[in-house]
Amino acid sequence: MASLHKTFLLLFLHVCLLHMSVWAKVEVTMHESMEVYLDDMAQIPCQYSFTDNNEPSFVMIQWFVRVKESSSRVRIFYLGGNERMADDDTEYTGRINMTKDEHGTQLTIRNIQLSDEREFFCQVNGMAAGNAEGKTYLRVFAPPEAPVIEGVPAGISVTKEVPSKIASCEARNSFPKPNITWYRNNVPLIPEQGYVKVWTLVSQSNGFFSLQSTLEYRVVKEDKDAHFSCEVSFFVPGAIRTVESNSINITVHYPTTMVELWKDSPQGLVKEGDTVELRCQGDGNPPPSFIFNREQELDVDLESSGDVLILSPVSRKDSGIYQCRPLDSDIYSDIKGEMQLTVHYLDPAVVVPKESEVMLKGEDLTATCNALSSLKTHTVWYKDGEQLGKGNTLHLRDATYETSGEYVCEVTVPSLPALHTSGSVHIIVQGGPQMVGLEQEVQLEEAAGRMVNLSCEAQGHPLPSISWNIVGSQNWQEVVIKANEHMTHSVVSVKVTSDISALCNASNDMGTEVKAFSIKAIPQLTSTAPFSPAEGSGVIIVVIILCLLLLAILGSVLYFLHKKGKIPCGRSGKQEITKEKTTKDDIVVEMKSNTKTEDAVLLKAVNGDKKGPNEQ
């Protein structure tokens, strides 16, 4: 009841003050508006003064707010004398406070809400000094979330004659309502009839504004590389700010207007046997499939896979002009790609004469080697791995048995090393037997009782046969007989019992050649065994004297025989020792003639019943 009486008294004073306001001497100053972020704190000042500069002893200050969507207002705070209070059961109970100083008063509002955007009234009553009031409109700002852009996943064709939806942009939870602007490559898009259209849907939840903007755009081919973005602009205290979204690239579909065809592999020149990959590419999107043809057979479609044509393995008949056409173009369109494919080749080498050729000793021969090729070739001749000459022609002059053999020509292509071929011809030189070595007669001296090896080699074509005719010894045998394609080799082992004459006869259909051996037998020298020394120094002295006498006599005899020519001091010519494959006791001696250069002759001597030092 006391509270009701107090309220009635205040209302009565208020009415009286209003009645006296025409004589008011109070001036109130307030900001027309104030701006504050959501959830921040707002401080609304209210300055007042009295015209006679004398503030009455009692001043009553009251704060009111405008009721939303109404012309009425509600008091939220009261200050008078020693009494100050925030009114109960209002939106601001517990969130407001008021301070007062010599310049006026200030209303503080904590935890600003969107609903706080309204008019706040400050009323000052100085009783007899008059009363006045002012107001401030409090503006609340909430920045939106970052804009989110989303492009249309499907491709958009340039053939459409009206704008198509290409992207949407959303900005959520802003206050007050924001704006959305679209950009193409950072240039604003202005709505234009038939080209650019923007739809914006505004929604509000819990006082916050959300915008959903849709961009419709008539695409052209150049838009395949364009970047689209959206920008949201919004108010903040004292400014306007903007936030831009990520940029997106849209998929633009357009027909093919240009086609290119090229060889993807192998790199460089193409040879027969290669796998060739031709690739075709156009500027259309999506990339079309292609039809491949040869210019010589335009009505025949080659089997391909998408934009690739594989030819494997290729031959020279695959050379020609190849074309590709996109499937998305008109069949009568001249949009195509083409290229010249050249398949290089090298035919097998053709050698003349073929395979083998028989020629007589002393004859000349010209051999040729040719290989048909699409490129310049290089030819080299070889025999036994040794290079003989270059070029397609090989000249053989004054043939000898050494001329016989296989001649190989190798043909290469310098600009394409993988291309190479070869051919060969086997040359056979025909003629009578020819002994290996220059000497036709060999003279030897050998101790009687020894075994001597006589060697004979002959070459010729047809292959000669060798026979022996030995006079002066019945004890001989052929120990080696071997032959190859060009030569026959024979060795006989003869026991020297007396002077020997041996003939080696080599013969074939073209003739005969003979090599002679003459062996002179030398008697073997024997030695007597020494006497065993008797015991005692006297016997030893006698034996020594006898031995000295015997040596003196032996020296005299040898000197006499030498003077008579019975014992030669040395043998004419030069002796070389080699071995033949007979017994391990044999000694091989090669004799050289005095009159002319001689070939090696194998001489084997058997050293009686004695064994060599290595065999004892």
Secondary structure, DSSP 8 states (H G I E B T S, - for coil): -HHHHHHHHHHHHHHHHHHTGGG--EEEE--SEEEEETTS-EEEEEEEEETTS---S--EEEEEEE-TTSS-EEEEEEEETTEEEE-SSSTTTTTEEEEEETTEEEEEE-S--GGG-EEEEEEEE-GGG-EEEEEEEEEEEB-----EEEE-SS-EETT-SS-EEEEEEEEEEEBS--EEEEEETTEE---BTTTEEEEEEEEEETTEEEEEEEEEE---GGGGG--EEEEEEEEETTEEEEEE---B---EEB----EEEEEEESSS-EETT--EEEEEEES-BS---EEEEETTEEEEEE--BTTEEEE-S--GGG-EEEEEEETTS-TT----EEEEE-EE-B---EEES-EEEEEETT--EEEEEE--BSS--EEEEEETTEEEEESSEEEE-S--GGG-EEEEEEEE-TT-TT-EEEEEEEEEEEEEEEESSS-SEEEEEEETT-EEEEEEEEEEES--EEEEEEES-S-EEEEEEEE-SSEEEEEEEEE-SS-EEEEEEEEETTEEEEEEEEEEEE------------SSHHHHHHHHHHHHHHHHHHHHHHHHHHHTTSS-SS-SS-EEEE--SS-TT--EEEE--SSS-------B---TT---TTT-
